[in-house]
Amino acid sequence: MDGAPMIEDGFPAVKLFNQGYSYTYDDVIFLPHYIDFATDAVSLSTKLTRNVELSTPCVASPMDTVTESSMAAAMAALGGIGIIHSNIPASDQATLVRQAKYHKIPFTHEIIFKSPLDSILSADEFSSSPCIFVTESGRENSNLVGRVHKSDWEKLTNKETRISQYMKTSRLSYPASCSFEEIAGYLAKERLDFVPLVRYNGESGDDVANLVTSDDVERIKGFPKLGLPSLDSNGDLLVGASIGTRESDKERLEHLVKAGVNVVVLDSSQGNSIYQIEMIKYVKNKYPNLDLIGGNVVTQYQAQNLIHAGVDGLRVGMGSGSICTTQEVCAVGRGQATAVYKVASIAAQSGVPVIADGGISNSGHIVKALTLGASTVMMGSFLAGSNEAPGTYEYQNGQRVKKYRGMGSLEAMTKGSDARYLGDKEKLKISQGVSGAVKDKGSILKLIPYTMQAVKQGLQDLGASSVQSAHDLLKSGVLRLEVRTGAAQAEGGVHGLFNYEKKSFEGGLVTTYGKN
């Protein structure tokens, strides 16, 4: 940098985070540095684990109201990755992994299968799909022989009629390996409302992998141009999945590996346990080429134990999520800014990337997490309520919302997530989370690109042209921080207005504050 020599101002991270205080992202603020490059020159390419690289530093959390196949496919299409939750049977989780992996477009639809000998007795059997696919066995991995359009079924007078009597035997389809542009062109040329995407499955014929509608095509055209997708060596989308530390999770892991999972997350609220360490050793011994993320941790001691056990990445955060009550219920945890800095400092010595998990409410929090040492950020509430999140929309007090719950909530625990809190064998279930609802966020195919542009602007203000550059500037002491008082935090947000509308990006949702 040309110009005057550096003047001591603010505090280096090593001093600020060693004073006995536990800081959240909002507690600290970075002092701006020197800009000598354009915003578009900022690279967000990063590492999820030792061996898995991403072009976007975003990870969808393994929560049952956040990440299933639609979210995982969309995140990978954007250059990030989704971790499919384990609060379902192992075979169902493996199916979600397969559905997400083999898509070339960032949408997934619920695919319904029946056999020619079945009958369709209710319209509910179609779910949200415009048709039901007919395969020889009535299962997913079976040869496609026809389809039943909902409109044709509605005309039937006898609903008990076997499907073979009225199904359409046309096997009109398109290869799942084709690009979005090719699929869109095919729909337009053939004037189709939808087309099944199939993949060749050897002697058993073609499997239906996804369904693309003309509405999907129009939606994608309205989104920002997608960047580099996250792909594996076979050209399929990168998809992760979570498992626990019980004996049954070894069988779950086998299902996931067969489905082609690219990375596995050991899902625990407190990762520094004999259970997780033994599972790490088992996984790395049986599947040495499978990258494994351990956690959650918030201290250097916790991190060191899991690093020595063999993890390829670390998930950092305890009680910082918007729906998590661990700190309140159990009196353990750490402010997320302090946790990320401390763990990242020790993990960097072993070349283990850190995922900042929890506490992300805006693009500024992402900038802080990445600059404090994280290589990626894991998001739950930030993505919940989007089109790609599981669940259906409903209206509450005039607002369009989707359910969002912590995996430590009693509601989620009844589905099996209590193992995450080492409570699946306890007679008394103690909640460490809540259930609620979040506003409709639209599609992440718009939300994430605009958010990442804001992150690039933040890194530019810090003089960091990449995530690694931000790490280096912090470690060298060039980047300085200060703690913000409550008044400073209030001043740093919108204030002094009778009312206002908040719209984060063009075409985004508008939130009105104050009185009208």
Disulfide bonds with the S-S distance in Angstrom:
none
